[in-house]
Amino acid sequence: MTKVYYLMHSSFLVELDDRYLLFDYFNKEVCAEAVEYRGSLPELSTEKALYVFASHSHKDHWWLENLRLAEGRDNVKFILSKDIRLGRNYLIRNGFELSIKEKITFVAPLKKYRIDDMTIETLRSTDAGVAFVINVNGMNIYHAGDLNWWNAEGRGELYGEVYGREYKRALKPIENRHFDIGFVVLDSRMGEDGYFLGMEHFVKNIECDYIFPMHMWGQYQWIKRFKERPGMANLKDRVVDINRENIVFEIED
């Protein structure tokens, strides 16, 4: 059985039989917009390998203190977007041994990596960093990071059209694949006419069994609103309902 922990915002922990995959974990205290959040990591077994992913350097996706997850355990690796800067002096100043860099793989957009027995591909983001496509233990997992059809209210129709073209182009490499789990942006800040665009395109064009909305800033009511949209009747059951931080979902293998 696979467990998916929704921690907060865009942060999820996937627990498999032999490992954990932690995505875009951050501390609420370093992100002013996220002070209401209470997402926290559960106790992690030291017998399972831990892989820590960060899609980009924004404070609501990356936290330097994540590197301390390597303390007291050897089976930790970090897969970080290359826009996350971890220079020698910066690490030393923040109390880290330089040996921590041996556990880090920096990734660039549109590349493929082999880390242990996992295949990790990256997509180009429409904002910063990368989106992740991971094959592990026969499962395919997608995490969007900040890859979305951004369409903020008040920015004009052309703004949304440009981001729409870029979003569709970014997802082209995975349109004919099946995913077991997908973590996809549903951001209410885009307004009534734009919050649904990225999620709707993903749901209609990517075959995915369980789609977890993310990047919601605590506004979970927009999930119900999205699922009530025209054309969603036969697809809405694939979108997972989330109503608070720190929820565990169990998925039968």
C-alpha positions as CSV (number, residue, x, y, z in Angstrom):
1,M,0.0,0.0,0.0
2,T,1.2,3.5,-0.8
3,K,0.5,6.4,1.6
4,V,0.3,10.0,0.5
5,Y,0.6,12.6,3.2
6,Y,-0.7,16.0,2.3
7,L,1.4,18.3,4.6
8,M,0.6,21.8,3.3
9,H,0.5,24.0,0.2
10,S,2.5,22.0,-2.4
11,S,4.3,19.7,0.1
12,F,3.5,16.0,0.0
13,L,5.2,12.9,1.4
14,V,4.8,9.7,-0.5
15,E,5.5,6.6,1.5
16,L,6.3,3.4,-0.4
17,D,7.3,0.0,1.0
18,D,11.0,0.8,0.9
19,R,11.3,4.6,0.8
20,Y,9.9,8.1,1.2
21,L,9.6,10.8,-1.4
22,L,9.3,14.3,0.1
23,F,8.2,17.1,-2.2
24,D,8.6,20.9,-1.8
25,Y,8.6,20.9,2.0
26,F,9.1,24.3,3.7
27,N,8.7,25.9,7.1
28,K,5.7,28.2,7.4
29,E,7.8,30.7,9.4
30,V,9.9,31.5,6.4
31,C,6.9,32.3,4.1
32,A,4.8,35.2,5.2
33,E,1.8,34.1,3.1
34,A,1.8,30.7,4.8
35,V,1.7,31.6,8.5
36,E,-1.6,29.9,9.0
37,Y,-0.3,26.5,8.0
38,R,0.4,23.6,10.4
39,G,1.8,21.1,8.0
40,S,4.6,19.0,9.6
41,L,6.4,15.8,8.8
42,P,5.4,12.6,10.5
43,E,8.0,10.4,12.2
44,L,10.1,8.8,9.5
45,S,11.5,5.4,9.8
46,T,15.3,5.4,9.5
47,E,15.1,2.0,7.8
48,K,13.5,3.5,4.7
49,A,15.5,5.6,2.2
50,L,14.4,9.3,2.0
51,Y,14.5,11.3,-1.2
52,V,13.9,15.0,-0.8
53,F,12.7,16.9,-3.9
54,A,12.6,20.7,-4.4
55,S,11.2,22.0,-7.6
56,H,12.6,25.6,-7.3
57,S,13.9,28.1,-4.8
58,H,10.8,30.0,-3.9
59,K,10.2,30.1,-0.1
60,D,6.9,28.2,-0.4
61,H,8.7,25.3,-2.0
62,W,12.2,25.1,-0.5
63,W,13.7,25.4,3.0
64,L,17.4,25.2,3.7
65,E,16.8,23.3,6.9
66,N,15.6,20.4,4.8
67,L,19.3,19.5,4.6
68,R,19.3,18.6,8.3
69,L,17.1,15.6,7.4
70,A,20.4,13.9,6.5
71,E,21.6,14.2,10.1
72,G,21.6,10.8,11.8
73,R,20.9,8.8,8.7
74,D,22.9,7.7,5.7
75,N,20.0,6.9,3.4
76,V,19.0,10.4,2.3
77,K,19.4,12.0,-1.0
78,F,18.3,15.5,-2.3
79,I,17.1,16.2,-5.8
80,L,17.1,20.0,-6.1
81,S,16.4,22.4,-9.0
82,K,19.6,24.1,-10.0
83,D,18.2,27.5,-9.3
84,I,18.6,26.6,-5.5
85,R,22.0,28.1,-4.7
86,L,24.1,26.3,-2.1
87,G,27.5,27.8,-2.3
88,R,30.4,26.9,0.0
89,N,30.3,30.0,2.1
90,Y,26.5,29.9,2.4
91,L,26.5,26.4,3.7
92,I,29.3,27.0,6.2
93,R,27.6,30.2,7.4
94,N,24.4,28.2,8.1
95,G,26.2,25.4,9.9
96,F,26.4,22.7,7.3
97,E,29.3,20.5,6.5
98,L,30.4,20.7,2.9
99,S,30.1,16.9,2.7
100,I,26.3,17.4,2.4
101,K,26.8,18.3,-1.2
102,E,27.7,14.7,-1.9
103,K,24.0,13.8,-1.2
104,I,22.6,16.4,-3.6
105,T,21.8,16.1,-7.3
106,F,21.0,19.4,-8.9
107,V,18.6,19.1,-11.9
108,A,17.9,21.2,-14.9
109,P,14.7,21.4,-17.1
110,L,14.2,18.8,-19.8
111,K,16.7,16.3,-18.5
112,K,16.6,12.7,-17.4
113,Y,18.5,11.4,-14.3
114,R,19.0,8.0,-12.8
115,I,19.3,8.1,-9.0
116,D,19.6,4.6,-7.5
117,D,16.8,2.6,-9.1
118,M,14.6,5.7,-9.9
119,T,14.3,7.4,-13.2
120,I,13.7,11.2,-12.8
121,E,12.7,13.4,-15.6
122,T,12.2,17.1,-15.5
123,L,9.8,19.4,-17.4
124,R,10.3,23.1,-18.0
125,S,8.3,25.2,-15.6
126,T,6.2,28.2,-16.6
127,D,7.5,30.1,-13.5
128,A,10.8,28.8,-11.9
129,G,12.7,25.6,-11.7
130,V,11.3,22.3,-12.9
131,A,8.4,19.9,-12.6
132,F,9.2,16.3,-11.7
133,V,8.3,13.0,-13.5
134,I,9.4,10.0,-11.4
135,N,9.3,6.3,-12.1
136,V,9.8,4.3,-9.0
137,N,8.8,0.7,-8.1
138,G,6.7,0.5,-11.2
139,M,4.8,3.7,-10.4
140,N,4.7,7.0,-12.3
141,I,4.5,10.2,-10.2
142,Y,4.1,13.8,-11.3
143,H,4.8,16.9,-9.2
144,A,4.1,20.2,-10.9
145,G,6.2,22.5,-8.7
146,D,5.1,25.9,-10.2
147,L,4.3,24.6,-13.7
148,N,0.8,26.0,-14.2
149,W,-1.4,27.9,-16.6
150,W,-0.9,31.2,-14.8
151,N,-3.7,33.7,-15.5
152,A,-3.9,36.3,-12.8
153,E,-6.9,38.6,-12.7
154,G,-6.2,42.0,-14.0
155,R,-3.3,41.1,-16.2
156,G,-5.2,40.9,-19.5
157,E,-6.3,38.1,-21.9
158,L,-2.9,38.0,-23.7
159,Y,-1.1,37.2,-20.4
160,G,-3.3,34.1,-20.0
161,E,-2.9,33.1,-23.6
162,V,0.9,33.2,-23.4
163,Y,1.0,31.1,-20.3
164,G,-1.6,28.7,-21.7
165,R,0.6,28.0,-24.8
166,E,3.7,27.5,-22.6
167,Y,1.8,25.3,-20.2
168,K,0.5,23.0,-22.9
169,R,3.9,22.9,-24.5
170,A,5.6,21.9,-21.2
171,L,3.2,19.0,-20.7
172,K,3.5,17.6,-24.3
173,P,6.2,15.1,-23.3
174,I,3.9,13.3,-20.9
175,E,0.5,13.5,-22.7
176,N,0.6,9.8,-23.8
177,R,1.7,8.4,-20.4
178,H,-0.2,6.9,-17.5
179,F,0.4,8.3,-14.0
180,D,-0.5,6.7,-10.7
181,I,-0.3,9.9,-8.7
182,G,-0.2,13.6,-9.8
183,F,0.3,16.7,-7.8
184,V,-1.2,19.6,-9.8
185,V,-1.7,23.4,-9.1
186,L,-5.1,24.7,-8.3
187,D,-4.5,28.4,-7.3
188,S,-7.5,30.5,-6.4
189,R,-5.4,33.7,-6.8
190,M,-6.0,33.3,-10.6
191,G,-9.6,34.4,-10.1
192,E,-12.9,32.9,-11.3
193,D,-11.8,32.9,-14.9
194,G,-8.4,31.4,-14.4
195,Y,-8.0,29.3,-11.3
196,F,-9.2,26.1,-13.1
197,L,-7.2,26.3,-16.4
198,G,-4.1,24.4,-15.5
199,M,-5.9,21.7,-13.6
200,E,-8.6,21.3,-16.2
201,H,-6.1,20.8,-19.0
202,F,-4.2,18.3,-16.9
203,V,-7.3,16.3,-16.0
204,K,-8.6,16.2,-19.6
205,N,-5.2,15.4,-21.3
206,I,-3.2,13.4,-18.9
207,E,-4.2,9.9,-17.7
208,C,-3.7,9.9,-14.0
209,D,-5.4,7.8,-11.3
210,Y,-5.2,10.1,-8.3
211,I,-4.8,13.9,-8.8
212,F,-4.0,15.9,-5.7
213,P,-4.7,19.6,-5.9
214,M,-1.9,21.8,-4.5
215,H,-0.7,25.4,-4.2
216,M,-4.1,26.4,-2.8
217,W,-3.0,28.7,0.0
218,G,-5.4,27.0,2.3
219,Q,-8.4,27.8,0.1
220,Y,-9.7,24.2,-0.2
221,Q,-13.3,25.2,-1.1
222,W,-12.0,25.7,-4.7
223,I,-11.6,22.0,-5.1
224,K,-15.4,21.5,-4.9
225,R,-16.0,24.5,-7.1
226,F,-13.6,22.9,-9.7
227,K,-15.3,19.5,-9.6
228,E,-18.7,21.1,-10.3
229,R,-17.4,22.8,-13.5
230,P,-19.1,21.8,-16.8
231,G,-17.4,18.7,-18.3
232,M,-16.0,17.4,-15.1
233,A,-18.8,14.9,-14.3
234,N,-17.0,11.9,-15.6
235,L,-13.5,13.0,-14.5
236,K,-14.0,14.6,-11.1
237,D,-13.5,11.3,-9.1
238,R,-9.9,11.4,-10.1
239,V,-9.4,14.6,-8.2
240,V,-8.7,14.0,-4.5
241,D,-10.7,16.0,-1.9
242,I,-8.5,17.9,0.5
243,N,-9.9,20.1,3.3
244,R,-7.0,20.7,5.7
245,E,-3.3,20.2,6.3
246,N,-1.8,16.9,7.6
247,I,-4.1,14.3,6.0
248,V,-3.0,10.8,5.1
249,F,-4.4,9.0,2.0
250,E,-4.0,5.3,1.4
251,I,-3.7,4.0,-2.1
252,E,-4.0,0.3,-2.9
253,D,-1.2,-0.9,-5.1
